[in-house]
Amino acid sequence: MHARGGATFDVVNPADSSVVATVRDAGPTEAQRAARRPTERSESGRPGRHASGAQALLNIQSLMEERLDVFARLITT
């Protein structure tokens, strides 16, 4: 899955400012495409072993969207 123009960003440990990882800068469109891809493959006749993972990602997305105000307070406090 390619992210926006191949851009990446560093994940920084707030305790010591060390770089923990460098990850692709993906947005909501890329996340939804990644979550749907395993389900689409299973519908094409291939084993659907990743479909539950896709559903888990969609559930996480939904839960996070329901709690945006909580995340906003955590990030800005």
Phi and psi in degrees as a GROMACS rama.xvg file:
@    title "Ramachandran Plot"
@    xaxis  label "Phi"
@    yaxis  label "Psi"
@TYPE xy
-88.2128  136.864  HIS-2
-90.3625  173.261  ALA-3
-45.1113  98.4328  ARG-4
63.0669  17.5506  GLY-5
78.0119  11.4582  GLY-6
-68.2159  149.675  ALA-7
-131.619  167.273  THR-8
-146.953  156.88  PHE-9
-86.9797  139.605  ASP-10
-96.0877  118.818  VAL-11
-108.621  135.336  VAL-12
-74.6999  116.551  ASN-13
-66.6368  -20.3312  PRO-14
-71.8485  -38.1998  ALA-15
-132.99  5.89342  ASP-16
63.8214  16.677  SER-17
-79.7111  150.556  SER-18
-81.518  119.686  VAL-19
-84.9199  -38.6158  VAL-20
-162.976  162.485  ALA-21
-117.23  125.723  THR-22
-126.58  161.159  VAL-23
-69.3984  142.088  ARG-24
-87.7817  83.366  ASP-25
-99.4985  145.965  ALA-26
-106.522  -170.437  GLY-27
-59.195  -36.525  PRO-28
-63.4441  -45.2183  THR-29
-66.0628  -38.5337  GLU-30
-64.6586  -42.6071  ALA-31
-67.9302  -38.3411  GLN-32
-63.071  -42.8566  ARG-33
-64.6252  -37.6228  ALA-34
-71.2031  -33.0461  ALA-35
-82.6539  -26.7662  ARG-36
-53.6479  -49.4262  ARG-37
-61.6932  -36.4398  PRO-38
-66.1908  -42.237  THR-39
-62.7488  -39.3945  GLU-40
-64.9606  -39.8183  ARG-41
-67.373  -32.6267  SER-42
-70.6834  -19.9278  GLU-43
-83.3692  3.81554  SER-44
106.286  -9.93477  GLY-45
-79.8675  158.501  ARG-46
-56.3009  138.425  PRO-47
-95.3453  36.156  GLY-48
-64.1076  -20.2873  ARG-49
-96.1424  -3.25009  HIS-50
-61.0836  -37.8499  ALA-51
-67.0008  -33.9335  SER-52
-65.2437  -39.9803  GLY-53
-63.7297  -42.9334  ALA-54
-65.1092  -37.9664  GLN-55
-61.7742  -42.3685  ALA-56
-62.6514  -42.1748  LEU-57
-65.1365  -37.1038  LEU-58
-65.1395  -42.9031  ASN-59
-61.7821  -44.382  ILE-60
-57.7929  -46.353  GLN-61
-62.3574  -44.6589  SER-62
-63.6357  -41.1479  LEU-63
-65.4647  -40.4273  MET-64
-64.2463  -34.3601  GLU-65
-67.8898  -22.8153  GLU-66
-117.31  29.3233  ARG-67
-56.2415  -38.255  LEU-68
-63.6009  -37.9749  ASP-69
-65.976  -46  VAL-70
-62.4405  -39.0683  PHE-71
-61.5649  -43.4524  ALA-72
-65.0673  -41.8337  ARG-73
-63.2859  -40.8579  LEU-74
-71.9341  -34.4814  ILE-75
-97.5572  -0.711733  THR-76
